[in-house]
Amino acid sequence: MPTVVQAIRAALLTGDPRAKCFAARKVARDWRLGRLEWSFDVSTPDRPAWPERPELLLPKQMPKRGKAGSERGRTALWHALAHIEFVAIDLALDMAGRFGEPCGREFVSDFLSVAADEAMHFALLARKLEALGSHYGALPAHGGLWQAAEATRDDVRARLAVVPMVLEARGLDVTPATLERVRGAGDEHGARILERILADEIRHVAVGTKHFVALCDAHGESPQDSWKALVQRHFRGAVKPPFNDSARLAAGLSRDFYAALVC
């Protein structure tokens, strides 16, 4: 029987986007059905395999998306969202594979479920791009999304603090406005995709917050104080409003965590 980390490693080292989606969902399904042994006999790679396209650029090198209502602007929006979800597959897989052994079975189950969700999100967005006459890889993409994983590779609490509780929480803040613009432009299909993603991302932030709080409690530390210290140490950006306080609270991320860091 293959081990759970062998399956995770194979999915991380799958570069083709469609194949990575299938691999991530298969790992989650096989783990749920008891087809993978609880053993961590190989390491996760420092960097996942990615396709040759899209070209990855620094944020300052990224071209302007164009006007929101233009064909170029619409394609750029869906491409950017697809890239975020593609990298999110690897972030969730790496979380389960890198930190699963000390954190336990529930931790692995939760983050493999997240990886399967991110794979489904990417598939929806890739099909949306194809319906617009484009495809994932047709445009450049943000090259810094994996930096959070690299900066927190040795500390599970830092990884939880930065990835689910900052980066994914930021998605809760910005998605509603994007959804309104998409619906206002008459794209009900696109709006339904974003509604599905938003609902799932609330659960993803909740998963990260749950495990972060549990780890802090086990060490006798304040989750709020630990989170602030870890974000200040490991996150290069700023935690800034506007915040979707209701969605954040639904995910267990109260203002007690982030109010003091607001810029």
N, C-alpha and C positions, 0 to 999 in steps of 0.2 A: 504494500500500500504506500503511495507517495505521501510525503509529509506536507503539512500545511505550508511551511515556509518554502519548500521546493516549488509548490504550485504558485505561491505569491511571487517568488523570484522569477519564474518562467513568464508570468504575466507582466512583471515590470520590464523584462528584457524583450518583450514583444513590441516592435516599433511601429508596425502598420496600425493605423488608428482603428479600423474596423476589427482587425484581429485582436487588438488590445481590449476592445469592448467585450468581445466574446470571451476572451480569457478571464477578464475580471469577473464577469457574471458567472462563469463556470467555477472559478475558485469559490465564490460565495455559495453557489448551489452545492458543490461537492462537500464543502465544510458543513453546511447545514444538514446534509444527508448522511454524514458520518463516513465519507469516502476518503478523508484525509487524516493521517495520523498526527497526534499532538506531539510534534518533535520539531526542534529548531536546529537542524543539523547542517544548514548552510546559512551564509549571511545574505542580507539583501544588498543589491549593488549600490554604489555611491551615487550613481546617476542612472535613471531609466533609459531604455532605448526609445528614441523618437524618430519620426520620419524626416526625410531630407527637407521637406516643406511642411509647414511654413518656415520662412527665414525668421530667425529669432533676433530681435533688435533690442537695444536699450530703450527705456521709456522715452528719452529725449530724441531718439532717432525715429520713433514711430511717426508715419505720415498722418496728416489730419484725416479724419474719417469722412469729411464732407458734410453737407447739410443733412439734418436728420430725415427730411422727407425725400431726399434724392435717392436714386437707385444706388449710387455709390455709398451713400450714408447708410442705407438699410443693409447692404451687403457687409459693410465694415462692422456694423453693430453685431450682426449675427455671427460673423467670423470671430470677433473678439470674445463673444460669449462662448462659442464653441471651444476656443483655445483654453479659456479658464476651466471649463468642464473637463477637457482632455487632461490637463495637468492635475486636476483634482482627482482623477482616477488613480494616478501614481501616488499622490500624497496620501490617499486613504490606504492603498496597498502597502506603501512603505510604513505607515503607522502600524498596521497590523503585523507586518513581518519583522520590523526592527524592534518593536517594543512589546510584542505579544507574549513572549515567554515569561517575563517578570510580571506582566500586568494581568495575565490570565485569559481564560476562555471567553468570558463575556466581552472583554475588550476586543479580542480577535473577531468574535461574531459581529459586534457592533460596527467595527471599521470595515470588515468585508462587506457588510450590508451597505455601508456608505459608498464603497467602491462600486458596487453593483448599481446603485442609484446614479452615481456620476457617469457611469458608462451609458446608462439609459438616457440621461440628459444630453450627453454628447451625441448619441445617435439621433435624438430628436432634432438637435440643432444642425447636425450635418445634413439631415434630410431637408431641413428648412433652407439651408444654403443651396442645395441642389435644386430645390423648387424655384429659387431666385436665379438659376442659371450659373451658379458658382459652385465652389467646393472648398472643403477645409484644406488649407495649404495654398490657396490662390493668393492670399495677401500675407504680408509680414505679420508677426505676432510678438507680444510682449515676452522678452527673453528672461525676465527676472523672477518669474513665478516660482521657480524651484529654489530660489535663494533662501526662502524661509526654512525649507527642509535641510539645506546644507548648514544653516546657522544653528539648528537645533538637533543635529543628528545624534548627540550624546546625552540628551536630557528630555525625557518623555514629558515632563511637566512644561518645559519651555515649548516643546512642539505643540502640545494641547493649547497652551496659552496663546500662541501666535497663529496657528493655522485655523482651528475651528473658531476660537474665541475672538480673533481679530479679523483675519481675512474673510472667513465665511460669514462672520457677523456683519462685516461691511456689505456683503451681498444682500443681507436682509434690509439694510438701509437704502440701497440704491435701486433695487429691483422694482419696488412699487412705482417709482417715478418713470422708469423705463417702460413698465407695463402700461401705464396711463398713456404715454406717448405712442406706443405701438397700437393700443386700442383706439386712440384718437385718430390715428392715421387709417383706420378701417381694417387693420390686420387682426381679426379676431382669432385666427389660427395661431399667430405668433403670441397673442395675449394669453391664450390657454397654455401654451408651452411655458411661458414665464410664471403663470399661476402654479403650475405643477412644480417647477423648480423651486419657487419660493416656499411652498409648503414643505417640500423635502428638505430644504436647507435649514428651516427652523428645527427640524428633527436632528439634522447633522450638528448644528451648534449645540443642541441639547445633549447629544451624545458626548461631545467634547467637554462640555461644562460638567456633566455628571462625573466623568472619569477624572477630570482635574480636581474637582472638589473632593472626591473620594481619596485621591492620592495625598492632597493637602491634609485632610482629616487624619489619615493614617500616620502622617508625620507630625501631627499636633500643631499645624500651622494654619494661619488665617488664609482661606482661599483668596479673598479680595486683596490682601496685602501681598501675598505671593504672586498673584497674577500681575499686579502693578509693577513689582520689581522685575519679574521675568520679561514683561513687555518692554520696559525701559532698557533692559540689557540686550535683548535679542531682536527687537523689531526696529528696522531702520526708519520706517515712516512715522506718521503722526496719527493718533486716534482723534478724529475730529468729527463734529456734527455735519449735517443733520443725522440724528439717530432714529431708527424705527423702534422706539422704546417698547411698544406693545409686542412686536415680534421677538425682540431680544428677551423680554420678560417671559414670554411663552417658552423660550429656550433655556430659561433658568439664569439668564445673564442680566441681573438687575443693575441699576445705575450705581449701586455700591461698588461695582467692579470698575467702571470706566469713567465716572464723572470727574474724578480727580486728575485724569490724564488728558482731559479735553483741552485742545489748543485753541 
